[in-house]
Amino acid sequence: MALFARSTSPLDFAKASFRTHLNYIRCIEKLLSASSFSASKIGTPFKENAEITRFQKLYKVTVESIKKDIELAKEDSEFAVIVAPWFPVKCYYALYYLESIFVHLMDGTTHGFFKGGHAAIRKRMYSLRDTNAITFSSHELDKVYLLAEIETLPPITPGRNTRSDFWQHKQCHGSLMKRLMDYKLITDNKKWDLRKPIDRKEKIEYCGKKRLWLLDFFYWYRIKANYRDLDYIDFENGIAFSEILEYLEIYYKAFNIYRVGLVKQINTLL
């Protein structure tokens, strides 16, 4: 028997991190593919046709770029390495253009068309879900969580999220929500010393007010790619080109399911 446990090598860590995020992407792709999406317009909002047209053009250019990236990556998996760092950003922006048009057609909101629209669109999407103006047949996609609720989701056995089949298990959804919460806490610069009453009070207030939705996935992965790097794709520590291609293809499937759903609803509302 060895006296000392063998330390985790950089390769092991890189693989574990990559597999964790691949499981999360597979999880949301599975949930989106199994869920239907419906919407009911609120009143008869005025249409800002010029803004709708502008965002439709931005959307089309972005989607064409995404499709070209996937096409080239399939032809040569080494190209996937070039595409990967910006892929979540492109996918998010294509969805952002669609969500901005969608909420405008639903209730007249124009926040998405102007500066500061990213946070505003997330709030408007929450509001539409709160009033059942939009619904998903899947409970996991339909529910908007308070952070305090996410904290109570069952923990997983350490290392389980790195198993290749973890995405098929129900706990993967909760693990993903906790990961999105981590990103939000980092972005909001929230750290608490829970030994201090004032910090405990602030944490309770914050987590009892702030919310997250599984559909925020694309927003938070864009934040991660844009500002904190894709540290789970470590090209120098054993992540193969073919694995990066697999990641891109699954990410594209998840993106495309939601994209098609939004386009269908927008076409009905126009």
PEPE-V467344 format. One record per helix or strand of 3 or more residues. SS is the DSSP state (@ for helix, = for strand). FROM is the first residue (numbers start at 1). TO is the last residue. If there is no record, write none. Layout:
ss->SS from->FROM to->TO
ss->SS from->FROM to->TO
//
This chain:
ss->@ from->10 to->33
ss->= from->37 to->39
ss->@ from->49 to->75
ss->@ from->78 to->107
ss->@ from->111 to->113
ss->@ from->117 to->130
ss->= from->134 to->136
ss->@ from->139 to->142
ss->= from->144 to->146
ss->@ from->147 to->151
ss->@ from->160 to->162
ss->@ from->166 to->168
ss->@ from->171 to->187
ss->@ from->197 to->207
ss->= from->211 to->213
ss->@ from->214 to->228
ss->@ from->241 to->269
//
